[in-house]
Amino acid sequence: MTDDLKKLIEAAKTAKPTAEHREQQRRSFVYGNTHFENELITREMVDREAEKLAKEK
């Protein structure tokens, strides 16, 4: 492993994702898992449902 890669790994360990980044990752995870099972699922559908859930909070 190169020194540059080691530095990047160490930096990643202490990185604090923003709430927006976590939400993007959550939606990406949902899309990936649901689209895998049902190809009719789109990113737009995931975003729409996520927005509905956010409004309910």
mmJSON file of the N, C-alpha and C atoms, coordinates in Angstrom:
{"data_MODEL":{"atom_site":{
"group_PDB":["ATOM","ATOM","ATOM","ATOM","ATOM","ATOM","ATOM","ATOM","ATOM","ATOM","ATOM","ATOM","ATOM","ATOM","ATOM","ATOM","ATOM","ATOM","ATOM","ATOM","ATOM","ATOM","ATOM","ATOM","ATOM","ATOM","ATOM","ATOM","ATOM","ATOM","ATOM","ATOM","ATOM","ATOM","ATOM","ATOM","ATOM","ATOM","ATOM","ATOM","ATOM","ATOM","ATOM","ATOM","ATOM","ATOM","ATOM","ATOM","ATOM","ATOM","ATOM","ATOM","ATOM","ATOM","ATOM","ATOM","ATOM","ATOM","ATOM","ATOM","ATOM","ATOM","ATOM","ATOM","ATOM","ATOM","ATOM","ATOM","ATOM","ATOM","ATOM","ATOM","ATOM","ATOM","ATOM","ATOM","ATOM","ATOM","ATOM","ATOM","ATOM","ATOM","ATOM","ATOM","ATOM","ATOM","ATOM","ATOM","ATOM","ATOM","ATOM","ATOM","ATOM","ATOM","ATOM","ATOM","ATOM","ATOM","ATOM","ATOM","ATOM","ATOM","ATOM","ATOM","ATOM","ATOM","ATOM","ATOM","ATOM","ATOM","ATOM","ATOM","ATOM","ATOM","ATOM","ATOM","ATOM","ATOM","ATOM","ATOM","ATOM","ATOM","ATOM","ATOM","ATOM","ATOM","ATOM","ATOM","ATOM","ATOM","ATOM","ATOM","ATOM","ATOM","ATOM","ATOM","ATOM","ATOM","ATOM","ATOM","ATOM","ATOM","ATOM","ATOM","ATOM","ATOM","ATOM","ATOM","ATOM","ATOM","ATOM","ATOM","ATOM","ATOM","ATOM","ATOM","ATOM","ATOM","ATOM","ATOM","ATOM","ATOM","ATOM","ATOM","ATOM","ATOM","ATOM","ATOM","ATOM","ATOM","ATOM"],
"id":[1,2,3,4,5,6,7,8,9,10,11,12,13,14,15,16,17,18,19,20,21,22,23,24,25,26,27,28,29,30,31,32,33,34,35,36,37,38,39,40,41,42,43,44,45,46,47,48,49,50,51,52,53,54,55,56,57,58,59,60,61,62,63,64,65,66,67,68,69,70,71,72,73,74,75,76,77,78,79,80,81,82,83,84,85,86,87,88,89,90,91,92,93,94,95,96,97,98,99,100,101,102,103,104,105,106,107,108,109,110,111,112,113,114,115,116,117,118,119,120,121,122,123,124,125,126,127,128,129,130,131,132,133,134,135,136,137,138,139,140,141,142,143,144,145,146,147,148,149,150,151,152,153,154,155,156,157,158,159,160,161,162,163,164,165,166,167,168,169,170,171],
"type_symbol":["N","C","C","N","C","C","N","C","C","N","C","C","N","C","C","N","C","C","N","C","C","N","C","C","N","C","C","N","C","C","N","C","C","N","C","C","N","C","C","N","C","C","N","C","C","N","C","C","N","C","C","N","C","C","N","C","C","N","C","C","N","C","C","N","C","C","N","C","C","N","C","C","N","C","C","N","C","C","N","C","C","N","C","C","N","C","C","N","C","C","N","C","C","N","C","C","N","C","C","N","C","C","N","C","C","N","C","C","N","C","C","N","C","C","N","C","C","N","C","C","N","C","C","N","C","C","N","C","C","N","C","C","N","C","C","N","C","C","N","C","C","N","C","C","N","C","C","N","C","C","N","C","C","N","C","C","N","C","C","N","C","C","N","C","C","N","C","C","N","C","C"],
"label_atom_id":["N","CA","C","N","CA","C","N","CA","C","N","CA","C","N","CA","C","N","CA","C","N","CA","C","N","CA","C","N","CA","C","N","CA","C","N","CA","C","N","CA","C","N","CA","C","N","CA","C","N","CA","C","N","CA","C","N","CA","C","N","CA","C","N","CA","C","N","CA","C","N","CA","C","N","CA","C","N","CA","C","N","CA","C","N","CA","C","N","CA","C","N","CA","C","N","CA","C","N","CA","C","N","CA","C","N","CA","C","N","CA","C","N","CA","C","N","CA","C","N","CA","C","N","CA","C","N","CA","C","N","CA","C","N","CA","C","N","CA","C","N","CA","C","N","CA","C","N","CA","C","N","CA","C","N","CA","C","N","CA","C","N","CA","C","N","CA","C","N","CA","C","N","CA","C","N","CA","C","N","CA","C","N","CA","C","N","CA","C","N","CA","C","N","CA","C","N","CA","C"],
"label_alt_id":[null,null,null,null,null,null,null,null,null,null,null,null,null,null,null,null,null,null,null,null,null,null,null,null,null,null,null,null,null,null,null,null,null,null,null,null,null,null,null,null,null,null,null,null,null,null,null,null,null,null,null,null,null,null,null,null,null,null,null,null,null,null,null,null,null,null,null,null,null,null,null,null,null,null,null,null,null,null,null,null,null,null,null,null,null,null,null,null,null,null,null,null,null,null,null,null,null,null,null,null,null,null,null,null,null,null,null,null,null,null,null,null,null,null,null,null,null,null,null,null,null,null,null,null,null,null,null,null,null,null,null,null,null,null,null,null,null,null,null,null,null,null,null,null,null,null,null,null,null,null,null,null,null,null,null,null,null,null,null,null,null,null,null,null,null,null,null,null,null,null,null],
"label_comp_id":["MET","MET","MET","THR","THR","THR","ASP","ASP","ASP","ASP","ASP","ASP","LEU","LEU","LEU","LYS","LYS","LYS","LYS","LYS","LYS","LEU","LEU","LEU","ILE","ILE","ILE","GLU","GLU","GLU","ALA","ALA","ALA","ALA","ALA","ALA","LYS","LYS","LYS","THR","THR","THR","ALA","ALA","ALA","LYS","LYS","LYS","PRO","PRO","PRO","THR","THR","THR","ALA","ALA","ALA","GLU","GLU","GLU","HIS","HIS","HIS","ARG","ARG","ARG","GLU","GLU","GLU","GLN","GLN","GLN","GLN","GLN","GLN","ARG","ARG","ARG","ARG","ARG","ARG","SER","SER","SER","PHE","PHE","PHE","VAL","VAL","VAL","TYR","TYR","TYR","GLY","GLY","GLY","ASN","ASN","ASN","THR","THR","THR","HIS","HIS","HIS","PHE","PHE","PHE","GLU","GLU","GLU","ASN","ASN","ASN","GLU","GLU","GLU","LEU","LEU","LEU","ILE","ILE","ILE","THR","THR","THR","ARG","ARG","ARG","GLU","GLU","GLU","MET","MET","MET","VAL","VAL","VAL","ASP","ASP","ASP","ARG","ARG","ARG","GLU","GLU","GLU","ALA","ALA","ALA","GLU","GLU","GLU","LYS","LYS","LYS","LEU","LEU","LEU","ALA","ALA","ALA","LYS","LYS","LYS","GLU","GLU","GLU","LYS","LYS","LYS"],
"label_asym_id":["A","A","A","A","A","A","A","A","A","A","A","A","A","A","A","A","A","A","A","A","A","A","A","A","A","A","A","A","A","A","A","A","A","A","A","A","A","A","A","A","A","A","A","A","A","A","A","A","A","A","A","A","A","A","A","A","A","A","A","A","A","A","A","A","A","A","A","A","A","A","A","A","A","A","A","A","A","A","A","A","A","A","A","A","A","A","A","A","A","A","A","A","A","A","A","A","A","A","A","A","A","A","A","A","A","A","A","A","A","A","A","A","A","A","A","A","A","A","A","A","A","A","A","A","A","A","A","A","A","A","A","A","A","A","A","A","A","A","A","A","A","A","A","A","A","A","A","A","A","A","A","A","A","A","A","A","A","A","A","A","A","A","A","A","A","A","A","A","A","A","A"],
"label_entity_id":["1","1","1","1","1","1","1","1","1","1","1","1","1","1","1","1","1","1","1","1","1","1","1","1","1","1","1","1","1","1","1","1","1","1","1","1","1","1","1","1","1","1","1","1","1","1","1","1","1","1","1","1","1","1","1","1","1","1","1","1","1","1","1","1","1","1","1","1","1","1","1","1","1","1","1","1","1","1","1","1","1","1","1","1","1","1","1","1","1","1","1","1","1","1","1","1","1","1","1","1","1","1","1","1","1","1","1","1","1","1","1","1","1","1","1","1","1","1","1","1","1","1","1","1","1","1","1","1","1","1","1","1","1","1","1","1","1","1","1","1","1","1","1","1","1","1","1","1","1","1","1","1","1","1","1","1","1","1","1","1","1","1","1","1","1","1","1","1","1","1","1"],
"label_seq_id":[1,1,1,2,2,2,3,3,3,4,4,4,5,5,5,6,6,6,7,7,7,8,8,8,9,9,9,10,10,10,11,11,11,12,12,12,13,13,13,14,14,14,15,15,15,16,16,16,17,17,17,18,18,18,19,19,19,20,20,20,21,21,21,22,22,22,23,23,23,24,24,24,25,25,25,26,26,26,27,27,27,28,28,28,29,29,29,30,30,30,31,31,31,32,32,32,33,33,33,34,34,34,35,35,35,36,36,36,37,37,37,38,38,38,39,39,39,40,40,40,41,41,41,42,42,42,43,43,43,44,44,44,45,45,45,46,46,46,47,47,47,48,48,48,49,49,49,50,50,50,51,51,51,52,52,52,53,53,53,54,54,54,55,55,55,56,56,56,57,57,57],
"pdbx_PDB_ins_code":[null,null,null,null,null,null,null,null,null,null,null,null,null,null,null,null,null,null,null,null,null,null,null,null,null,null,null,null,null,null,null,null,null,null,null,null,null,null,null,null,null,null,null,null,null,null,null,null,null,null,null,null,null,null,null,null,null,null,null,null,null,null,null,null,null,null,null,null,null,null,null,null,null,null,null,null,null,null,null,null,null,null,null,null,null,null,null,null,null,null,null,null,null,null,null,null,null,null,null,null,null,null,null,null,null,null,null,null,null,null,null,null,null,null,null,null,null,null,null,null,null,null,null,null,null,null,null,null,null,null,null,null,null,null,null,null,null,null,null,null,null,null,null,null,null,null,null,null,null,null,null,null,null,null,null,null,null,null,null,null,null,null,null,null,null,null,null,null,null,null,null],
"Cartn_x":[0.854,0.0,0.894,0.571,1.396,1.097,2.025,1.838,0.633,0.437,-0.708,-2.025,-2.09,-3.307,-3.529,-2.489,-2.594,-3.147,-2.653,-3.121,-4.606,-5.016,-6.428,-7.315,-6.867,-7.64,-7.778,-6.71,-6.762,-7.684,-7.64,-8.517,-9.977,-10.246,-11.619,-12.167,-11.32,-11.762,-12.303,-11.808,-12.228,-13.209,-13.554,-14.474,-15.866,-16.501,-17.854,-18.792,-19.591,-20.494,-21.584,-21.999,-23.073,-24.407,-25.43,-26.765,-27.222,-26.887,-27.256,-26.568,-25.292,-24.563,-25.13,-25.449,-26.054,-27.378,-28.178,-29.467,-29.243,-28.269,-27.957,-27.531,-26.724,-26.275,-27.438,-28.342,-29.506,-30.372,-30.625,-31.455,-30.78,-29.485,-28.749,-28.836,-28.719,-28.83,-30.221,-31.243,-32.624,-32.839,-32.404,-32.578,-31.862,-30.629,-29.851,-30.496,-31.002,-31.609,-32.991,-33.775,-35.119,-35.076,-34.225,-34.127,-33.593,-32.745,-32.208,-33.342,-34.32,-35.447,-36.557,-36.699,-37.787,-37.265,-37.025,-36.429,-37.337,-38.586,-39.506,-39.274,-38.544,-38.248,-37.225,-37.502,-36.587,-36.059,-34.997,-34.456,-35.491,-36.24,-37.265,-38.325,-38.679,-39.659,-39.107,-37.861,-37.228,-37.194,-36.802,-36.758,-38.14,-39.141,-40.506,-40.975,-40.741,-41.172,-40.377,-39.101,-38.274,-38.772,-39.161,-39.696,-41.018,-41.854,-43.127,-42.863,-41.914,-41.599,-41.032,-40.221,-39.644,-40.705,-41.735,-42.822,-43.665,-43.751,-44.543,-43.896,-42.605,-41.898,-42.242],
"Cartn_y":[-1.181,0.0,1.237,2.175,3.383,4.328,5.228,6.218,7.107,7.475,8.315,7.607,6.321,5.56,5.448,5.229,5.161,6.472,7.596,8.906,9.095,8.668,8.788,7.925,6.742,5.847,6.45,6.982,7.609,8.822,9.606,10.778,10.336,9.263,8.767,8.3,7.784,7.303,8.43,9.63,10.75,11.69,11.381,12.251,12.197,13.335,13.439,13.846,12.911,13.267,14.231,15.09,16.027,15.282,15.895,15.302,15.108,16.068,15.967,14.773,14.578,13.457,12.124,12.041,10.81,10.516,11.556,11.37,10.89,11.45,10.998,9.534,9.156,7.773,6.838,7.282,6.475,6.227,7.28,7.144,6.261,6.4,5.57,4.094,3.83,2.463,1.903,2.693,2.258,1.974,2.884,2.687,1.416,1.252,0.1,-1.213,-1.278,-2.522,-2.763,-1.732,-1.94,-2.139,-1.405,-1.54,-2.928,-3.463,-4.804,-5.833,-5.646,-6.567,-6.237,-4.945,-4.513,-3.404,-3.725,-2.766,-1.589,-1.639,-0.522,0.625,0.355,1.392,2.358,3.65,4.68,5.526,6.247,7.171,8.245,8.662,9.675,9.161,7.902,7.32,7.309,6.943,6.921,8.332,9.312,10.701,11.188,10.885,11.321,10.746,9.465,8.836,9.36,9.623,10.17,11.557,12.352,13.686,13.585,12.643,12.443,12.086,11.173,10.778,11.945,12.771,13.926,14.908,15.09,16.013,15.498,14.194,13.598,13.765,13.999,14.131,15.375],
"Cartn_z":[0.0,0.0,0.0,-0.857,-0.956,0.204,0.448,1.515,1.226,-0.048,-0.408,-0.09,-0.402,-0.118,1.386,2.134,3.598,4.163,3.639,4.099,3.787,2.593,2.217,3.112,3.418,4.291,5.675,6.206,7.528,7.519,6.461,6.361,6.286,5.58,5.451,6.788,7.638,8.954,9.827,9.624,10.471,9.77,8.536,7.78,8.401,8.489,9.024,7.898,7.395,6.295,6.768,5.858,6.177,6.141,6.685,6.649,5.2,4.338,2.921,2.257,2.571,1.992,2.482,3.76,4.296,3.608,3.36,2.683,1.249,0.565,-0.795,-0.789,0.173,0.273,0.582,1.457,1.814,0.58,-0.177,-1.38,-2.415,-2.548,-3.49,-3.098,-1.809,-1.295,-1.573,-1.283,-1.521,-2.997,-3.837,-5.282,-5.742,-5.351,-5.781,-5.395,-4.181,-3.711,-4.305,-4.465,-5.011,-6.516,-7.216,-8.666,-9.04,-8.211,-8.432,-8.463,-7.577,-7.495,-8.486,-8.837,-9.714,-10.622,-11.871,-12.807,-13.126,-12.7,-12.934,-11.949,-10.875,-9.879,-10.468,-10.334,-10.842,-9.684,-9.954,-8.949,-8.606,-9.604,-9.375,-8.398,-8.52,-7.597,-6.17,-6.028,-4.708,-4.131,-4.945,-4.471,-4.059,-4.861,-4.563,-3.226,-3.013,-1.763,-0.567,-0.766,0.315,0.715,-0.274,0.015,0.776,0.397,1.116,2.578,2.789,4.158,4.966,4.331,5.028,5.459,4.641,4.97,6.121,6.271,7.349,8.708,8.745,10.026,10.75],
"occupancy":[1.0,1.0,1.0,1.0,1.0,1.0,1.0,1.0,1.0,1.0,1.0,1.0,1.0,1.0,1.0,1.0,1.0,1.0,1.0,1.0,1.0,1.0,1.0,1.0,1.0,1.0,1.0,1.0,1.0,1.0,1.0,1.0,1.0,1.0,1.0,1.0,1.0,1.0,1.0,1.0,1.0,1.0,1.0,1.0,1.0,1.0,1.0,1.0,1.0,1.0,1.0,1.0,1.0,1.0,1.0,1.0,1.0,1.0,1.0,1.0,1.0,1.0,1.0,1.0,1.0,1.0,1.0,1.0,1.0,1.0,1.0,1.0,1.0,1.0,1.0,1.0,1.0,1.0,1.0,1.0,1.0,1.0,1.0,1.0,1.0,1.0,1.0,1.0,1.0,1.0,1.0,1.0,1.0,1.0,1.0,1.0,1.0,1.0,1.0,1.0,1.0,1.0,1.0,1.0,1.0,1.0,1.0,1.0,1.0,1.0,1.0,1.0,1.0,1.0,1.0,1.0,1.0,1.0,1.0,1.0,1.0,1.0,1.0,1.0,1.0,1.0,1.0,1.0,1.0,1.0,1.0,1.0,1.0,1.0,1.0,1.0,1.0,1.0,1.0,1.0,1.0,1.0,1.0,1.0,1.0,1.0,1.0,1.0,1.0,1.0,1.0,1.0,1.0,1.0,1.0,1.0,1.0,1.0,1.0,1.0,1.0,1.0,1.0,1.0,1.0,1.0,1.0,1.0,1.0,1.0,1.0],
"B_iso_or_equiv":[0.0,0.0,0.0,0.0,0.0,0.0,0.0,0.0,0.0,0.0,0.0,0.0,0.0,0.0,0.0,0.0,0.0,0.0,0.0,0.0,0.0,0.0,0.0,0.0,0.0,0.0,0.0,0.0,0.0,0.0,0.0,0.0,0.0,0.0,0.0,0.0,0.0,0.0,0.0,0.0,0.0,0.0,0.0,0.0,0.0,0.0,0.0,0.0,0.0,0.0,0.0,0.0,0.0,0.0,0.0,0.0,0.0,0.0,0.0,0.0,0.0,0.0,0.0,0.0,0.0,0.0,0.0,0.0,0.0,0.0,0.0,0.0,0.0,0.0,0.0,0.0,0.0,0.0,0.0,0.0,0.0,0.0,0.0,0.0,0.0,0.0,0.0,0.0,0.0,0.0,0.0,0.0,0.0,0.0,0.0,0.0,0.0,0.0,0.0,0.0,0.0,0.0,0.0,0.0,0.0,0.0,0.0,0.0,0.0,0.0,0.0,0.0,0.0,0.0,0.0,0.0,0.0,0.0,0.0,0.0,0.0,0.0,0.0,0.0,0.0,0.0,0.0,0.0,0.0,0.0,0.0,0.0,0.0,0.0,0.0,0.0,0.0,0.0,0.0,0.0,0.0,0.0,0.0,0.0,0.0,0.0,0.0,0.0,0.0,0.0,0.0,0.0,0.0,0.0,0.0,0.0,0.0,0.0,0.0,0.0,0.0,0.0,0.0,0.0,0.0,0.0,0.0,0.0,0.0,0.0,0.0],
"pdbx_formal_charge":[null,null,null,null,null,null,null,null,null,null,null,null,null,null,null,null,null,null,null,null,null,null,null,null,null,null,null,null,null,null,null,null,null,null,null,null,null,null,null,null,null,null,null,null,null,null,null,null,null,null,null,null,null,null,null,null,null,null,null,null,null,null,null,null,null,null,null,null,null,null,null,null,null,null,null,null,null,null,null,null,null,null,null,null,null,null,null,null,null,null,null,null,null,null,null,null,null,null,null,null,null,null,null,null,null,null,null,null,null,null,null,null,null,null,null,null,null,null,null,null,null,null,null,null,null,null,null,null,null,null,null,null,null,null,null,null,null,null,null,null,null,null,null,null,null,null,null,null,null,null,null,null,null,null,null,null,null,null,null,null,null,null,null,null,null,null,null,null,null,null,null],
"auth_seq_id":[1,1,1,2,2,2,3,3,3,4,4,4,5,5,5,6,6,6,7,7,7,8,8,8,9,9,9,10,10,10,11,11,11,12,12,12,13,13,13,14,14,14,15,15,15,16,16,16,17,17,17,18,18,18,19,19,19,20,20,20,21,21,21,22,22,22,23,23,23,24,24,24,25,25,25,26,26,26,27,27,27,28,28,28,29,29,29,30,30,30,31,31,31,32,32,32,33,33,33,34,34,34,35,35,35,36,36,36,37,37,37,38,38,38,39,39,39,40,40,40,41,41,41,42,42,42,43,43,43,44,44,44,45,45,45,46,46,46,47,47,47,48,48,48,49,49,49,50,50,50,51,51,51,52,52,52,53,53,53,54,54,54,55,55,55,56,56,56,57,57,57],
"auth_comp_id":["MET","MET","MET","THR","THR","THR","ASP","ASP","ASP","ASP","ASP","ASP","LEU","LEU","LEU","LYS","LYS","LYS","LYS","LYS","LYS","LEU","LEU","LEU","ILE","ILE","ILE","GLU","GLU","GLU","ALA","ALA","ALA","ALA","ALA","ALA","LYS","LYS","LYS","THR","THR","THR","ALA","ALA","ALA","LYS","LYS","LYS","PRO","PRO","PRO","THR","THR","THR","ALA","ALA","ALA","GLU","GLU","GLU","HIS","HIS","HIS","ARG","ARG","ARG","GLU","GLU","GLU","GLN","GLN","GLN","GLN","GLN","GLN","ARG","ARG","ARG","ARG","ARG","ARG","SER","SER","SER","PHE","PHE","PHE","VAL","VAL","VAL","TYR","TYR","TYR","GLY","GLY","GLY","ASN","ASN","ASN","THR","THR","THR","HIS","HIS","HIS","PHE","PHE","PHE","GLU","GLU","GLU","ASN","ASN","ASN","GLU","GLU","GLU","LEU","LEU","LEU","ILE","ILE","ILE","THR","THR","THR","ARG","ARG","ARG","GLU","GLU","GLU","MET","MET","MET","VAL","VAL","VAL","ASP","ASP","ASP","ARG","ARG","ARG","GLU","GLU","GLU","ALA","ALA","ALA","GLU","GLU","GLU","LYS","LYS","LYS","LEU","LEU","LEU","ALA","ALA","ALA","LYS","LYS","LYS","GLU","GLU","GLU","LYS","LYS","LYS"],
"auth_asym_id":["A","A","A","A","A","A","A","A","A","A","A","A","A","A","A","A","A","A","A","A","A","A","A","A","A","A","A","A","A","A","A","A","A","A","A","A","A","A","A","A","A","A","A","A","A","A","A","A","A","A","A","A","A","A","A","A","A","A","A","A","A","A","A","A","A","A","A","A","A","A","A","A","A","A","A","A","A","A","A","A","A","A","A","A","A","A","A","A","A","A","A","A","A","A","A","A","A","A","A","A","A","A","A","A","A","A","A","A","A","A","A","A","A","A","A","A","A","A","A","A","A","A","A","A","A","A","A","A","A","A","A","A","A","A","A","A","A","A","A","A","A","A","A","A","A","A","A","A","A","A","A","A","A","A","A","A","A","A","A","A","A","A","A","A","A","A","A","A","A","A","A"],
"auth_atom_id":["N","CA","C","N","CA","C","N","CA","C","N","CA","C","N","CA","C","N","CA","C","N","CA","C","N","CA","C","N","CA","C","N","CA","C","N","CA","C","N","CA","C","N","CA","C","N","CA","C","N","CA","C","N","CA","C","N","CA","C","N","CA","C","N","CA","C","N","CA","C","N","CA","C","N","CA","C","N","CA","C","N","CA","C","N","CA","C","N","CA","C","N","CA","C","N","CA","C","N","CA","C","N","CA","C","N","CA","C","N","CA","C","N","CA","C","N","CA","C","N","CA","C","N","CA","C","N","CA","C","N","CA","C","N","CA","C","N","CA","C","N","CA","C","N","CA","C","N","CA","C","N","CA","C","N","CA","C","N","CA","C","N","CA","C","N","CA","C","N","CA","C","N","CA","C","N","CA","C","N","CA","C","N","CA","C","N","CA","C","N","CA","C","N","CA","C","N","CA","C"],
"pdbx_PDB_model_num":[1,1,1,1,1,1,1,1,1,1,1,1,1,1,1,1,1,1,1,1,1,1,1,1,1,1,1,1,1,1,1,1,1,1,1,1,1,1,1,1,1,1,1,1,1,1,1,1,1,1,1,1,1,1,1,1,1,1,1,1,1,1,1,1,1,1,1,1,1,1,1,1,1,1,1,1,1,1,1,1,1,1,1,1,1,1,1,1,1,1,1,1,1,1,1,1,1,1,1,1,1,1,1,1,1,1,1,1,1,1,1,1,1,1,1,1,1,1,1,1,1,1,1,1,1,1,1,1,1,1,1,1,1,1,1,1,1,1,1,1,1,1,1,1,1,1,1,1,1,1,1,1,1,1,1,1,1,1,1,1,1,1,1,1,1,1,1,1,1,1,1]
}}}
